[in-house]
Amino acid sequence: MLAVVRKQLKSHPALIPLLFFIGGGTTMSLMYLARLGLRNPDVCWDRKNNPEPWNKMAPTDQYKFFTVNMDYSKLKKEGPDF
């Protein structure tokens, strides 16, 4: 399979940037999915020791990937402790 790809790249060098950007996009999307699975408070991998991980988050914890004009250090807790 790799020999066929190598042969095509030698005969059509314009495919090299295309494969480069497709590989980069695939890598970035897999890294983002891994970040969602590991860092998101809605995902629970261990139900026995930590059944509700979202209750242990402080109001100053930033769990969103990107926010505009939001300073998490100045937020206060609005709900009761459970």
N, CA, C and O atoms as CSV, one atom per row, in Angstrom:
chain,resi,resn,atom,element,x,y,z
A,1,MET,N,N,0.826,-1.190,0.000
A,1,MET,CA,C,0.000,0.000,0.000
A,1,MET,C,C,0.872,1.256,0.000
A,1,MET,O,O,0.612,2.195,-0.753
A,2,LEU,N,N,1.897,1.273,0.837
A,2,LEU,CA,C,2.781,2.436,0.878
A,2,LEU,C,C,3.579,2.581,-0.413
A,2,LEU,O,O,3.948,3.688,-0.806
A,3,ALA,N,N,3.838,1.460,-1.060
A,3,ALA,CA,C,4.570,1.524,-2.329
A,3,ALA,C,C,3.720,2.201,-3.400
A,3,ALA,O,O,4.247,2.930,-4.240
A,4,VAL,N,N,2.421,1.967,-3.376
A,4,VAL,CA,C,1.522,2.599,-4.339
A,4,VAL,C,C,1.450,4.099,-4.080
A,4,VAL,O,O,1.458,4.891,-5.022
A,5,VAL,N,N,1.379,4.494,-2.816
A,5,VAL,CA,C,1.332,5.914,-2.467
A,5,VAL,C,C,2.634,6.587,-2.865
A,5,VAL,O,O,2.615,7.693,-3.405
A,6,ARG,N,N,3.760,5.944,-2.609
A,6,ARG,CA,C,5.068,6.505,-2.983
A,6,ARG,C,C,5.178,6.664,-4.499
A,6,ARG,O,O,5.717,7.659,-4.984
A,7,LYS,N,N,4.669,5.691,-5.240
A,7,LYS,CA,C,4.714,5.771,-6.701
A,7,LYS,C,C,3.850,6.931,-7.204
A,7,LYS,O,O,4.245,7.646,-8.125
A,8,GLN,N,N,2.676,7.117,-6.603
A,8,GLN,CA,C,1.802,8.212,-7.001
A,8,GLN,C,C,2.422,9.566,-6.660
A,8,GLN,O,O,2.302,10.518,-7.430
A,9,LEU,N,N,3.080,9.649,-5.511
A,9,LEU,CA,C,3.717,10.914,-5.137
A,9,LEU,C,C,4.884,11.263,-6.051
A,9,LEU,O,O,5.132,12.437,-6.328
A,10,LYS,N,N,5.603,10.243,-6.520
A,10,LYS,CA,C,6.710,10.509,-7.453
A,10,LYS,C,C,6.192,10.974,-8.805
A,10,LYS,O,O,6.800,11.829,-9.450
A,11,SER,N,N,5.070,10.411,-9.234
A,11,SER,CA,C,4.561,10.799,-10.545
A,11,SER,C,C,3.707,12.063,-10.493
A,11,SER,O,O,3.574,12.757,-11.501
A,12,HIS,N,N,3.128,12.372,-9.334
A,12,HIS,CA,C,2.302,13.576,-9.170
A,12,HIS,C,C,2.756,14.333,-7.920
A,12,HIS,O,O,2.156,14.161,-6.859
A,13,PRO,N,N,3.791,15.160,-8.013
A,13,PRO,CA,C,4.313,15.841,-6.820
A,13,PRO,C,C,3.352,16.892,-6.237
A,13,PRO,O,O,3.567,17.357,-5.117
A,14,ALA,N,N,2.320,17.263,-6.961
A,14,ALA,CA,C,1.353,18.229,-6.437
A,14,ALA,C,C,0.488,17.618,-5.327
A,14,ALA,O,O,-0.218,18.344,-4.627
A,15,LEU,N,N,0.538,16.304,-5.162
A,15,LEU,CA,C,-0.237,15.649,-4.105
A,15,LEU,C,C,0.423,15.756,-2.733
A,15,LEU,O,O,-0.231,15.509,-1.720
A,16,ILE,N,N,1.687,16.113,-2.678
A,16,ILE,CA,C,2.417,16.175,-1.407
A,16,ILE,C,C,1.809,17.193,-0.450
A,16,ILE,O,O,1.597,16.849,0.713
A,17,PRO,N,N,1.509,18.448,-0.871
A,17,PRO,CA,C,0.873,19.381,0.077
A,17,PRO,C,C,-0.515,18.919,0.516
A,17,PRO,O,O,-0.918,19.135,1.659
A,18,LEU,N,N,-1.240,18.281,-0.400
A,18,LEU,CA,C,-2.569,17.783,-0.050
A,18,LEU,C,C,-2.483,16.741,1.065
A,18,LEU,O,O,-3.227,16.811,2.043
A,19,LEU,N,N,-1.588,15.790,0.919
A,19,LEU,CA,C,-1.428,14.756,1.950
A,19,LEU,C,C,-0.889,15.358,3.248
A,19,LEU,O,O,-1.241,14.905,4.337
A,20,PHE,N,N,-0.047,16.363,3.135
A,20,PHE,CA,C,0.489,17.021,4.324
A,20,PHE,C,C,-0.635,17.673,5.127
A,20,PHE,O,O,-0.706,17.492,6.343
A,21,PHE,N,N,-1.513,18.427,4.468
A,21,PHE,CA,C,-2.583,19.117,5.183
A,21,PHE,C,C,-3.665,18.158,5.664
A,21,PHE,O,O,-4.255,18.390,6.719
A,22,ILE,N,N,-3.940,17.107,4.935
A,22,ILE,CA,C,-4.904,16.105,5.398
A,22,ILE,C,C,-4.355,15.404,6.638
A,22,ILE,O,O,-5.095,15.166,7.592
A,23,GLY,N,N,-3.075,15.075,6.632
A,23,GLY,CA,C,-2.465,14.452,7.810
A,23,GLY,C,C,-2.457,15.383,9.008
A,23,GLY,O,O,-2.711,14.951,10.132
A,24,GLY,N,N,-2.164,16.681,8.776
A,24,GLY,CA,C,-2.185,17.649,9.880
A,24,GLY,C,C,-3.583,17.840,10.455
A,24,GLY,O,O,-3.749,17.934,11.671
A,25,GLY,N,N,-4.580,17.898,9.592
A,25,GLY,CA,C,-5.958,18.032,10.062
A,25,GLY,C,C,-6.418,16.815,10.845
A,25,GLY,O,O,-7.116,16.943,11.850
A,26,THR,N,N,-6.029,15.643,10.387
A,26,THR,CA,C,-6.367,14.422,11.102
A,26,THR,C,C,-5.704,14.393,12.474
A,26,THR,O,O,-6.334,14.013,13.461
A,27,THR,N,N,-4.448,14.791,12.539
A,27,THR,CA,C,-3.730,14.820,13.812
A,27,THR,C,C,-4.361,15.804,14.791
A,27,THR,O,O,-4.542,15.485,15.967
A,28,MET,N,N,-4.697,17.000,14.306
A,28,MET,CA,C,-5.308,17.999,15.194
A,28,MET,C,C,-6.685,17.565,15.676
A,28,MET,O,O,-7.039,17.810,16.830
A,29,SER,N,N,-7.465,16.928,14.813
A,29,SER,CA,C,-8.785,16.480,15.246
A,29,SER,C,C,-8.682,15.351,16.268
A,29,SER,O,O,-9.477,15.300,17.207
A,30,LEU,N,N,-7.724,14.452,16.105
A,30,LEU,CA,C,-7.535,13.388,17.092
A,30,LEU,C,C,-7.042,13.938,18.426
A,30,LEU,O,O,-7.432,13.444,19.484
A,31,MET,N,N,-6.184,14.959,18.380
A,31,MET,CA,C,-5.717,15.579,19.626
A,31,MET,C,C,-6.875,16.282,20.343
A,31,MET,O,O,-6.954,16.230,21.570
A,32,TYR,N,N,-7.763,16.929,19.609
A,32,TYR,CA,C,-8.907,17.600,20.218
A,32,TYR,C,C,-9.876,16.582,20.826
A,32,TYR,O,O,-10.412,16.813,21.910
A,33,LEU,N,N,-10.102,15.476,20.148
A,33,LEU,CA,C,-10.969,14.441,20.707
A,33,LEU,C,C,-10.365,13.842,21.976
A,33,LEU,O,O,-11.085,13.544,22.929
A,34,ALA,N,N,-9.045,13.666,21.987
A,34,ALA,CA,C,-8.386,13.165,23.198
A,34,ALA,C,C,-8.522,14.174,24.331
A,34,ALA,O,O,-8.733,13.781,25.478
A,35,ARG,N,N,-8.405,15.462,24.035
A,35,ARG,CA,C,-8.566,16.496,25.058
A,35,ARG,C,C,-9.993,16.491,25.610
A,35,ARG,O,O,-10.190,16.632,26.817
A,36,LEU,N,N,-10.982,16.331,24.740
A,36,LEU,CA,C,-12.365,16.271,25.206
A,36,LEU,C,C,-12.591,15.065,26.105
A,36,LEU,O,O,-13.290,15.160,27.113
A,37,GLY,N,N,-12.006,13.941,25.744
A,37,GLY,CA,C,-12.197,12.736,26.539
A,37,GLY,C,C,-11.485,12.754,27.869
A,37,GLY,O,O,-11.924,12.098,28.814
A,38,LEU,N,N,-10.384,13.499,27.965
A,38,LEU,CA,C,-9.586,13.486,29.185
A,38,LEU,C,C,-9.817,14.692,30.085
A,38,LEU,O,O,-9.690,14.567,31.303
A,39,ARG,N,N,-10.149,15.845,29.537
A,39,ARG,CA,C,-10.221,17.074,30.325
A,39,ARG,C,C,-11.639,17.603,30.558
A,39,ARG,O,O,-11.823,18.488,31.393
A,40,ASN,N,N,-12.624,17.100,29.859
A,40,ASN,CA,C,-13.985,17.606,29.977
A,40,ASN,C,C,-14.625,17.084,31.260
A,40,ASN,O,O,-14.539,15.887,31.535
A,41,PRO,N,N,-15.266,17.949,32.057
A,41,PRO,CA,C,-15.868,17.480,33.305
A,41,PRO,C,C,-17.117,16.634,33.089
A,41,PRO,O,O,-17.569,15.973,34.024
A,42,ASP,N,N,-17.685,16.633,31.894
A,42,ASP,CA,C,-18.875,15.823,31.629
A,42,ASP,C,C,-18.554,14.363,31.372
A,42,ASP,O,O,-19.456,13.526,31.383
A,43,VAL,N,N,-17.293,14.040,31.143
A,43,VAL,CA,C,-16.884,12.670,30.855
A,43,VAL,C,C,-16.472,11.997,32.160
A,43,VAL,O,O,-15.654,12.526,32.911
A,44,CYS,N,N,-17.040,10.840,32.417
A,44,CYS,CA,C,-16.746,10.105,33.654
A,44,CYS,C,C,-16.165,8.743,33.285
A,44,CYS,O,O,-16.878,7.884,32.768
A,45,TRP,N,N,-14.877,8.543,33.546
A,45,TRP,CA,C,-14.217,7.281,33.229
A,45,TRP,C,C,-14.270,6.314,34.412
A,45,TRP,O,O,-14.246,5.100,34.212
A,46,ASP,N,N,-14.341,6.827,35.625
A,46,ASP,CA,C,-14.310,5.999,36.827
A,46,ASP,C,C,-15.571,6.275,37.639
A,46,ASP,O,O,-15.614,7.238,38.406
A,47,ARG,N,N,-16.581,5.454,37.481
A,47,ARG,CA,C,-17.856,5.695,38.155
A,47,ARG,C,C,-17.841,5.296,39.629
A,47,ARG,O,O,-18.665,5.777,40.407
A,48,LYS,N,N,-16.917,4.425,40.020
A,48,LYS,CA,C,-16.905,3.971,41.406
A,48,LYS,C,C,-16.294,5.009,42.339
A,48,LYS,O,O,-16.856,5.291,43.397
A,49,ASN,N,N,-15.146,5.587,41.960
A,49,ASN,CA,C,-14.448,6.517,42.842
A,49,ASN,C,C,-14.908,7.964,42.681
A,49,ASN,O,O,-14.835,8.741,43.633
A,50,ASN,N,N,-15.372,8.332,41.509
A,50,ASN,CA,C,-15.770,9.711,41.256
A,50,ASN,C,C,-16.996,9.711,40.331
A,50,ASN,O,O,-16.862,9.975,39.136
A,51,PRO,N,N,-18.185,9.418,40.870
A,51,PRO,CA,C,-19.348,9.273,39.996
A,51,PRO,C,C,-19.843,10.591,39.399
A,51,PRO,O,O,-20.471,10.574,38.341
A,52,GLU,N,N,-19.586,11.707,40.028
A,52,GLU,CA,C,-20.032,13.008,39.525
A,52,GLU,C,C,-18.867,13.995,39.527
A,52,GLU,O,O,-18.754,14.803,40.449
A,53,PRO,N,N,-18.001,13.946,38.517
A,53,PRO,CA,C,-16.810,14.805,38.523
A,53,PRO,C,C,-17.140,16.283,38.347
A,53,PRO,O,O,-16.325,17.133,38.705
A,54,TRP,N,N,-18.294,16.608,37.814
A,54,TRP,CA,C,-18.648,18.016,37.602
A,54,TRP,C,C,-18.958,18.722,38.911
A,54,TRP,O,O,-18.929,19.952,38.956
A,55,ASN,N,N,-19.257,17.983,39.984
A,55,ASN,CA,C,-19.517,18.614,41.279
A,55,ASN,C,C,-18.232,19.043,41.978
A,55,ASN,O,O,-18.279,19.883,42.877
A,56,LYS,N,N,-17.097,18.495,41.593
A,56,LYS,CA,C,-15.828,18.835,42.232
A,56,LYS,C,C,-15.094,19.967,41.530
A,56,LYS,O,O,-13.976,20.309,41.916
A,57,MET,N,N,-15.700,20.550,40.514
A,57,MET,CA,C,-15.062,21.645,39.783
A,57,MET,C,C,-15.255,22.947,40.548
A,57,MET,O,O,-16.358,23.252,41.004
A,58,ALA,N,N,-14.200,23.695,40.682
A,58,ALA,CA,C,-14.286,25.013,41.299
A,58,ALA,C,C,-14.844,26.006,40.279
A,58,ALA,O,O,-14.730,25.775,39.075
A,59,PRO,N,N,-15.443,27.105,40.739
A,59,PRO,CA,C,-15.972,28.064,39.764
A,59,PRO,C,C,-14.881,28.763,38.953
A,59,PRO,O,O,-15.167,29.358,37.914
A,60,THR,N,N,-13.655,28.694,39.414
A,60,THR,CA,C,-12.566,29.350,38.669
A,60,THR,C,C,-11.866,28.405,37.698
A,60,THR,O,O,-10.923,28.820,37.024
A,61,ASP,N,N,-12.295,27.151,37.604
A,61,ASP,CA,C,-11.680,26.199,36.675
A,61,ASP,C,C,-12.142,26.484,35.258
A,61,ASP,O,O,-13.339,26.603,34.999
A,62,GLN,N,N,-11.199,26.593,34.351
A,62,GLN,CA,C,-11.535,26.803,32.950
A,62,GLN,C,C,-11.529,25.455,32.248
A,62,GLN,O,O,-10.485,24.812,32.141
A,63,TYR,N,N,-12.679,25.030,31.772
A,63,TYR,CA,C,-12.759,23.768,31.071
A,63,TYR,C,C,-13.155,23.942,29.612
A,63,TYR,O,O,-13.118,22.978,28.847
A,64,LYS,N,N,-13.531,25.142,29.213
A,64,LYS,CA,C,-13.825,25.388,27.810
A,64,LYS,C,C,-12.516,25.601,27.055
A,64,LYS,O,O,-11.542,26.108,27.613
A,65,PHE,N,N,-12.503,25.214,25.800
A,65,PHE,CA,C,-11.287,25.338,24.990
A,65,PHE,C,C,-10.989,26.790,24.661
A,65,PHE,O,O,-9.830,27.204,24.675
A,66,PHE,N,N,-12.038,27.579,24.360
A,66,PHE,CA,C,-11.838,28.961,23.961
A,66,PHE,C,C,-13.024,29.789,24.446
A,66,PHE,O,O,-14.173,29.447,24.168
A,67,THR,N,N,-12.757,30.872,25.166
A,67,THR,CA,C,-13.806,31.798,25.585
A,67,THR,C,C,-13.363,33.215,25.264
A,67,THR,O,O,-12.176,33.537,25.304
A,68,VAL,N,N,-14.336,34.049,24.948
A,68,VAL,CA,C,-14.055,35.433,24.597
A,68,VAL,C,C,-14.504,36.319,25.755
A,68,VAL,O,O,-15.644,36.232,26.210
A,69,ASN,N,N,-13.606,37.163,26.220
A,69,ASN,CA,C,-13.890,38.148,27.273
A,69,ASN,C,C,-14.434,37.515,28.551
A,69,ASN,O,O,-15.412,38.005,29.116
A,70,MET,N,N,-13.811,36.434,29.010
A,70,MET,CA,C,-14.252,35.775,30.245
A,70,MET,C,C,-13.035,35.573,31.131
A,70,MET,O,O,-12.066,34.926,30.736
A,71,ASP,N,N,-13.097,36.135,32.341
A,71,ASP,CA,C,-12.012,35.969,33.304
A,71,ASP,C,C,-12.496,34.994,34.373
A,71,ASP,O,O,-13.318,35.351,35.217
A,72,TYR,N,N,-11.988,33.771,34.337
A,72,TYR,CA,C,-12.449,32.739,35.251
A,72,TYR,C,C,-11.991,32.968,36.682
A,72,TYR,O,O,-12.583,32.415,37.609
A,73,SER,N,N,-10.963,33.761,36.883
A,73,SER,CA,C,-10.470,33.971,38.241
A,73,SER,C,C,-11.409,34.852,39.067
A,73,SER,O,O,-11.309,34.859,40.294
A,74,LYS,N,N,-12.310,35.588,38.435
A,74,LYS,CA,C,-13.213,36.481,39.164
A,74,LYS,C,C,-14.603,35.892,39.374
A,74,LYS,O,O,-15.473,36.568,39.923
A,75,LEU,N,N,-14.833,34.659,38.954
A,75,LEU,CA,C,-16.151,34.048,39.121
A,75,LEU,C,C,-16.355,33.591,40.557
A,75,LEU,O,O,-15.406,33.205,41.238
A,76,LYS,N,N,-17.590,33.639,41.004
A,76,LYS,CA,C,-17.952,33.181,42.359
A,76,LYS,C,C,-18.918,32.046,42.243
A,76,LYS,O,O,-19.612,31.906,41.236
A,77,LYS,N,N,-18.967,31.233,43.267
A,77,LYS,CA,C,-19.868,30.078,43.285
A,77,LYS,C,C,-21.284,30.561,43.526
A,77,LYS,O,O,-21.530,31.374,44.416
A,78,GLU,N,N,-22.226,30.050,42.719
A,78,GLU,CA,C,-23.602,30.486,42.821
A,78,GLU,C,C,-24.525,29.435,43.398
A,78,GLU,O,O,-25.672,29.742,43.723
A,79,GLY,N,N,-24.064,28.212,43.535
A,79,GLY,CA,C,-24.942,27.141,43.979
A,79,GLY,C,C,-24.518,26.558,45.304
A,79,GLY,O,O,-23.464,26.921,45.827
A,80,PRO,N,N,-25.321,25.649,45.870
A,80,PRO,CA,C,-24.986,25.028,47.148
A,80,PRO,C,C,-23.983,23.887,46.964
A,80,PRO,O,O,-23.783,23.396,45.853
A,81,ASP,N,N,-23.359,23.476,48.062
A,81,ASP,CA,C,-22.469,22.322,48.068
A,81,ASP,C,C,-23.313,21.070,48.285
A,81,ASP,O,O,-24.239,21.068,49.096
A,82,PHE,N,N,-22.986,20.013,47.558
A,82,PHE,CA,C,-23.706,18.746,47.734
A,82,PHE,C,C,-22.812,17.720,48.331
A,82,PHE,O,O,-23.236,16.587,48.556
